[in-house]
Amino acid sequence: MSGVWESVWNEISDIEFGKEPYMWKFYEILLGNYDFRGKKVLELGCGTGINSVLMALRGAKVTLLDSSREALEIVDKILDIFSQDGELVHGNALEHDFDGEFDIVHSEGVIEHFLGKERQKIIDAHSQALKKNGKAVIIAPNSKCPPYRIGKFVSEKLGVWMHGGEYPFSRKELEFRVKGSGLRIEKTVGGEFIFSFGWLFSPVWLINGRVLKKSIQQPANERVVKMNYNNFLANRWGRVWGVVGKKA
């Protein structure tokens, strides 16, 4: 699995960010007017880490964990671009030593890479690191999104799927497992409904690093945000679920 992600991060090692990307807008929908000033934030499986960097810009103290050193090198570069500090941790999200330390623990595109007992354990890892009244923000693919499922199936058959084993969640399973980790569900929102149709062409763009970079760093358009997130269609067939769970 680590070899798969090393190749992904090598593909986009020269990524650049300017304005806020779409995924950050999804975080804003999930967290509302959350005050990040002085808050401690942990991102599990951070990838590019851009969402944590944007939290740092709003006053958070951020820690970013990933099993890929290549990913952490990208994060280090992005932190430097934005003149922000962050603690970078090379490690396994399932085996971290954090216990009740953070106000927010979040991940995007992480929990769907686990099966069996580890499928619950990775969500428990979010809860474990949270303070009392802290919030877990978890974003994962929606198993009920037809374009995504079709594109993924074809990409796998053609041998161009580059994200390793990926096992999407239904809303029911995601909420069940979040509750099972001791968190109270505050919000569940669907997203990327319009963008989901692009996954029908994923056999083409998955093998093009430039397309991958553009999709990650594309600045958000507010009109497109409204069509993509937290509406009737997105809350049923969007490509991703976002859930917020609060620790009692």
Buried (B, 14 or more C-beta within 10 A) or exposed (E): EEEBBBEBBBBBBEBEBEEBBBBBBBBBBBBEEBEBEEBBBBBBBBBBBBBBBBBBBEEBBBBBBBBBEBBBBBBBBBBEEEEBEBEBBEEEBEEBEBEEBBBBBBBBBBBBBBEEEBBBBBBBBBBBBBBEEBBBBBBBBBBBBEBBBBBBEBBBEEEBBBBEEBEBBEBEBBBBBBBEBBBEBBBBBBBBBBBBBBBBBBBBBBBEBEBBBEBBBBEBEEEBBEEBBBBEEBBEBBBBBBBBBBBE
